[in-house]
């Protein structure tokens, strides 16, 4: 799949960011992960992002990432493109990009470099080094200490044909509008704020046709139905989905720092497809919070069955 074909594919549907399964000793549970990826691949999803943020990229070793990606690629079996998380310092990111390409990845999501802040020139050099190191399509994740401006992004896009996407994890509407006005259809734009469903209707009006759904991990039918409502601009259905599920879900997520990933793994427990605990420094939901989520998921699933 060429970078341009990948860009068109992921821009036309919902994106899934699978959790990474760990056993009781916090080792990668490959068998359970493969089962999960095989299950997700059977749904009409535009791309699977292995070892991404929801997949606890930040707690994985560089050696674990290509192993996880290889498992995802084999289970997706060509039905769904698989993109890999990539990051840390430039030298590590370059090596990781090359290793996941060998593992069969179709593209990369380049997360912010570890810890340090930088100038626009430094960020551009970091992004360009990764683009030059691989033939895969690269998506820049704009967030935290890696905020690129529209001019920086335009220069990178001009010099690197395999830079195909921009994922917004900042929520700066003015910056998003400046980027879209400057680059137009040159890039595929992805909503990347947690929880992305909350922002999807507004971002669609700025050319952001897709977003990363963590909820898809444990409620794929619900996530796809909500995405369909967003693309159809069905305001009544969108409001119902936000009011009945997304906003109460966010209220549970906000009870603990770092719960954006933890709550997804809790959702996996609720549906009987456990993915194991989160790795530190994250912590799992309490029993009370897990029960609150279980009640919310059951209500949403019952509503989905009624409308099916």
Backbone torsions as a table, in degrees:
resi	resn	phi	psi	omega
1	UNK	NA	122.3	179.9
2	UNK	-72.0	158.0	176.7
3	UNK	-54.4	-38.3	-179.1
4	UNK	-69.5	-38.6	176.1
5	UNK	-64.9	-39.0	178.4
6	UNK	-63.5	-43.0	179.9
7	UNK	-59.4	-44.1	179.6
8	UNK	-65.6	-38.9	-178.1
9	UNK	-65.5	-50.2	-174.3
10	UNK	-72.8	-23.8	179.5
11	UNK	-76.0	-10.2	-174.5
12	UNK	-105.5	8.9	-178.9
13	UNK	-160.5	-178.1	-179.2
14	UNK	-76.6	146.6	179.2
15	UNK	-109.6	140.9	-179.7
16	UNK	-113.4	137.5	177.2
17	UNK	-118.0	88.0	-174.5
18	UNK	-62.4	145.7	170.7
19	UNK	-68.4	161.1	173.2
20	UNK	-104.1	127.5	-175.6
21	UNK	-82.7	134.0	175.7
22	UNK	-124.7	150.7	175.2
23	UNK	-87.6	-172.8	-176.5
24	UNK	-63.5	-23.2	178.5
25	UNK	-94.8	9.1	178.3
26	UNK	67.0	25.5	172.3
27	UNK	-91.8	151.1	179.4
28	UNK	-59.2	123.9	179.5
29	UNK	-96.5	88.8	-171.6
30	UNK	-66.4	-38.4	-178.3
31	UNK	-63.1	-46.3	179.7
32	UNK	-66.6	-37.8	178.6
33	UNK	-63.9	-44.4	179.4
34	UNK	-61.4	-41.5	178.3
35	UNK	-60.6	-41.7	-179.9
36	UNK	-65.8	-45.2	-179.2
37	UNK	-66.1	-36.3	176.3
38	UNK	-64.2	-39.7	178.2
39	UNK	-64.5	-48.5	-178.9
40	UNK	-64.2	-35.1	-177.0
41	UNK	-65.4	-18.5	179.8
42	UNK	-79.3	-8.9	178.3
43	UNK	-93.4	161.6	-177.5
44	UNK	-81.5	73.6	-178.6
45	UNK	-113.2	148.0	-172.4
46	UNK	-86.3	-18.4	-179.5
47	UNK	-172.4	145.5	175.6
48	UNK	-112.7	125.8	-178.4
49	UNK	-104.0	97.8	-179.0
50	UNK	-78.9	142.5	178.7
51	UNK	56.0	40.6	174.6
52	UNK	-92.2	-162.4	-178.9
53	UNK	-60.6	-47.3	177.5
54	UNK	-66.5	-24.7	176.4
55	UNK	-84.7	13.5	176.2
56	UNK	60.5	42.0	178.1
57	UNK	-49.7	-39.8	-175.9
58	UNK	-64.7	-17.0	-179.8
59	UNK	-108.7	0.8	179.7
60	UNK	-89.5	148.2	173.3
61	UNK	-81.8	155.3	176.3
62	UNK	-55.9	-30.1	179.3
63	UNK	-73.2	-28.2	-178.6
64	UNK	-74.7	-31.8	-172.3
65	UNK	-58.8	-52.4	179.1
66	UNK	-64.2	-27.9	176.3
67	UNK	-65.0	-44.8	178.7
68	UNK	-64.7	-43.3	-179.3
69	UNK	-64.0	-43.4	179.8
70	UNK	-59.6	-42.1	178.5
71	UNK	-63.3	-41.6	179.7
72	UNK	-64.5	-43.8	-179.4
73	UNK	-61.9	-44.3	-178.2
74	UNK	-66.3	-37.2	-179.9
75	UNK	-76.6	-33.6	177.1
76	UNK	-67.6	-29.7	171.8
77	UNK	52.4	36.8	177.4
78	UNK	81.3	-5.5	-179.7
79	UNK	-73.3	-33.5	-176.2
80	UNK	-137.4	134.0	175.3
81	UNK	-65.7	143.8	179.5
82	UNK	-113.2	124.6	176.1
83	UNK	-111.9	148.9	-176.1
84	UNK	-111.7	145.5	167.6
85	UNK	-67.3	150.4	-178.9
86	UNK	-152.5	142.1	-178.6
87	UNK	177.0	-154.2	-172.4
88	UNK	74.2	-156.9	179.9
89	UNK	-67.5	167.2	-173.5
90	UNK	-59.0	-46.3	-177.6
91	UNK	-62.5	-41.8	178.9
92	UNK	-67.8	-42.3	-179.1
93	UNK	-63.4	-40.3	178.7
94	UNK	-62.8	-47.5	179.3
95	UNK	-63.3	-40.3	179.5
96	UNK	-65.1	-41.8	178.5
97	UNK	-58.2	-43.6	-179.9
98	UNK	-68.2	-37.1	-178.7
99	UNK	-71.0	-39.2	179.7
100	UNK	-74.8	-26.6	173.3
101	UNK	-63.8	-42.5	176.7
102	UNK	-63.9	-30.9	-179.9
103	UNK	-76.9	-7.2	175.0
104	UNK	106.2	6.8	180.0
105	UNK	-60.6	149.2	176.8
106	UNK	-93.5	-16.9	-178.3
107	UNK	-168.8	177.0	-177.1
108	UNK	-129.5	143.3	166.3
109	UNK	-109.9	111.3	-176.1
110	UNK	-89.1	106.8	179.5
111	UNK	-80.8	165.0	-178.5
112	UNK	-58.5	147.7	175.2
113	UNK	-63.7	154.0	-174.5
114	UNK	-62.7	122.9	163.4
115	UNK	69.3	-50.3	-166.7
116	UNK	-79.0	151.3	169.6
117	UNK	-93.8	160.7	-175.2
118	UNK	-151.3	170.0	172.1
119	UNK	-79.5	169.7	175.1
120	UNK	-61.9	-36.8	179.1
121	UNK	-63.4	-40.9	179.4
122	UNK	-67.2	-42.6	178.0
123	UNK	-63.8	-40.4	179.1
124	UNK	-63.0	-41.3	179.0
125	UNK	-63.6	-39.9	178.9
126	UNK	-63.0	-50.5	-178.4
127	UNK	-63.7	-43.2	-177.4
128	UNK	-66.4	-36.1	178.8
129	UNK	-60.7	-40.4	178.8
130	UNK	-69.2	-44.0	178.5
131	UNK	-58.7	-41.0	-177.9
132	UNK	-72.9	-20.7	-174.7
133	UNK	-84.2	-7.8	-173.5
134	UNK	-145.0	158.0	173.8
135	UNK	-94.5	-2.2	-178.4
136	UNK	-73.2	154.1	171.3
137	UNK	-68.0	137.2	-176.4
138	UNK	-117.1	133.3	174.2
139	UNK	-113.5	128.0	178.4
140	UNK	-87.5	131.1	176.9
141	UNK	-99.5	106.4	-176.8
142	UNK	-86.3	105.5	179.0
143	UNK	-168.0	163.5	173.0
144	UNK	52.6	-114.0	-175.3
145	UNK	-94.5	14.9	-178.1
146	UNK	-133.1	67.7	180.0
147	UNK	-100.7	108.1	178.1
148	UNK	-95.7	143.8	179.6
149	UNK	-85.4	171.1	-179.7
150	UNK	-63.1	-35.4	-180.0
151	UNK	-69.5	-42.3	176.8
152	UNK	-61.3	-44.9	-178.5
153	UNK	-65.5	-39.6	179.7
154	UNK	-64.1	-42.3	178.2
155	UNK	-63.4	-42.2	177.8
156	UNK	-63.3	-42.6	-179.7
157	UNK	-64.8	-34.7	-180.0
158	UNK	-69.4	-37.0	-175.4
159	UNK	-88.8	-17.8	-173.1
160	UNK	-130.4	95.4	-178.4
161	UNK	-59.1	-24.9	-178.5
162	UNK	-87.4	4.1	168.4
163	UNK	-81.2	107.4	-168.9
164	UNK	-114.2	-12.5	-172.6
165	UNK	-150.9	162.9	179.9
166	UNK	-137.2	119.8	178.1
167	UNK	-107.5	124.3	-176.7
168	UNK	-95.5	117.1	175.2
169	UNK	-118.5	23.2	-175.3
170	UNK	-106.7	-46.0	-177.2
171	UNK	86.0	17.3	176.5
172	UNK	-86.5	99.1	-174.5
173	UNK	-63.1	-38.8	179.9
174	UNK	-63.4	-45.1	178.7
175	UNK	-62.8	-43.1	179.2
176	UNK	-59.8	-40.7	-179.4
177	UNK	-69.2	-37.2	178.3
178	UNK	-65.9	-39.8	179.9
179	UNK	-66.2	-45.4	-179.3
180	UNK	-66.2	-38.6	178.9
181	UNK	-64.9	-34.0	-176.7
182	UNK	-79.8	-42.0	-172.0
183	UNK	-106.3	-17.3	177.6
184	UNK	52.3	-129.4	-175.7
185	UNK	-85.1	8.3	178.0
186	UNK	-62.1	-32.2	-178.6
187	UNK	-119.7	158.3	168.1
188	UNK	-94.0	132.8	-173.9
189	UNK	-107.8	133.5	-174.5
190	UNK	-124.3	130.9	173.9
191	UNK	-77.6	126.6	-174.7
192	UNK	-130.5	19.5	176.7
193	UNK	-83.5	142.9	174.9
194	UNK	-87.2	133.2	-11.0
195	UNK	-89.2	125.5	-166.3
196	UNK	-60.0	-29.2	180.0
197	UNK	-58.0	-30.5	-178.3
198	UNK	-62.9	-35.6	-173.0
199	UNK	-100.4	-8.6	-171.5
200	UNK	-57.4	-44.2	-178.2
201	UNK	-61.8	-43.2	-179.8
202	UNK	-68.5	-40.5	-177.2
203	UNK	-69.8	-27.9	177.8
204	UNK	-58.9	-35.5	-179.5
205	UNK	-70.6	-12.4	177.8
206	UNK	-105.5	17.5	176.6
207	UNK	89.1	7.7	179.9
208	UNK	-91.2	97.5	-169.8
209	UNK	-88.4	-6.7	-178.5
210	UNK	-147.0	168.8	179.5
211	UNK	-154.8	165.7	-179.7
212	UNK	-91.4	117.2	-178.4
213	UNK	-104.1	109.3	173.1
214	UNK	-74.6	-31.3	-180.0
215	UNK	-60.1	-28.9	179.7
216	UNK	-54.5	-27.9	-179.9
217	UNK	-54.5	-41.1	-174.0
218	UNK	-120.5	-9.6	174.6
219	UNK	-137.3	64.9	-175.6
220	UNK	-60.9	-39.8	-179.7
221	UNK	-64.1	-43.6	179.2
222	UNK	-62.6	-45.6	-177.5
223	UNK	-62.0	-41.6	179.0
224	UNK	-67.9	-38.8	178.2
225	UNK	-64.7	-40.0	179.7
226	UNK	-67.2	-42.2	177.8
227	UNK	-60.5	-41.6	178.1
228	UNK	-60.7	-39.7	178.5
229	UNK	-65.5	-39.1	178.4
230	UNK	-63.2	-48.9	-178.0
231	UNK	-65.3	-29.0	177.8
232	UNK	-85.0	-4.8	-176.8
233	UNK	55.2	40.8	178.6
234	UNK	-83.7	90.1	-171.8
235	UNK	-61.2	-38.3	-179.4
236	UNK	-64.6	-45.5	179.9
237	UNK	-67.2	-38.8	178.1
238	UNK	-62.4	-47.5	-178.6
239	UNK	-63.1	-39.5	179.0
240	UNK	-63.8	-42.8	179.3
241	UNK	-64.7	-39.9	178.6
242	UNK	-67.5	-46.7	-175.9
243	UNK	-69.2	-43.7	-173.5
244	UNK	-80.5	-28.7	-176.9
245	UNK	-129.6	-54.7	-169.5
246	UNK	-61.9	-48.6	-177.1
247	UNK	-67.3	-42.2	172.8
248	UNK	-62.8	-35.4	176.4
249	UNK	-61.5	-44.8	178.7
250	UNK	-63.4	-37.1	178.8
251	UNK	-61.0	-38.8	176.0
252	UNK	-69.2	-44.9	179.4
253	UNK	-56.7	-38.4	-176.0
254	UNK	-77.3	-2.5	178.0
255	UNK	-73.4	-18.3	-179.2
256	UNK	-140.0	142.0	177.0
257	UNK	-68.5	132.9	179.3
258	UNK	81.0	13.0	-176.4
259	UNK	-78.3	-4.6	-177.4
260	UNK	-58.7	-34.8	175.7
261	UNK	-89.3	-42.1	-176.5
262	UNK	-57.0	-39.3	-177.0
263	UNK	-69.6	-27.9	177.7
264	UNK	-70.7	-43.5	176.3
265	UNK	-64.8	-33.3	174.9
266	UNK	-64.3	-38.8	176.3
267	UNK	-62.4	-35.4	176.0
268	UNK	-63.7	-38.4	176.0
269	UNK	-62.7	-41.5	-176.9
270	UNK	-59.6	-40.8	-176.4
271	UNK	-88.7	5.0	177.0
272	UNK	80.1	23.0	176.7
273	UNK	-125.9	63.7	-172.3
274	UNK	-59.4	143.4	179.7
275	UNK	-114.1	9.3	-180.0
276	UNK	82.9	-180.0	-178.4
277	UNK	-76.9	166.7	170.1
278	UNK	-82.7	153.4	174.8
279	UNK	-82.1	148.4	174.4
280	UNK	-64.0	150.1	15.0
281	UNK	-85.2	5.7	176.2
282	UNK	-74.0	160.7	176.5
283	UNK	-130.3	152.7	179.7
284	UNK	-79.8	161.1	176.0
285	UNK	-62.3	152.2	174.1
286	UNK	-72.8	167.5	177.6
287	UNK	-60.8	-38.7	178.6
288	UNK	-63.3	-44.8	-179.5
289	UNK	-67.4	-37.3	176.7
290	UNK	-61.9	-41.1	179.1
291	UNK	-66.1	-39.4	177.3
292	UNK	-61.3	-43.2	179.7
293	UNK	-66.6	-41.0	-179.9
294	UNK	-59.1	-42.7	179.1
295	UNK	-64.7	-39.7	-179.6
296	UNK	-66.9	-43.1	179.7
297	UNK	-64.7	-43.3	179.8
298	UNK	-61.0	-41.4	178.5
299	UNK	-63.2	-43.2	-179.4
300	UNK	-66.8	-40.8	179.7
301	UNK	-67.1	-37.0	177.7
302	UNK	-64.7	-41.2	178.8
303	UNK	-64.2	-38.7	179.4
304	UNK	-65.4	-40.0	178.9
305	UNK	-64.0	-36.5	-178.9
306	UNK	-67.0	-32.3	-177.4
307	UNK	-93.3	-5.6	-177.6
308	UNK	-71.4	NA	NA
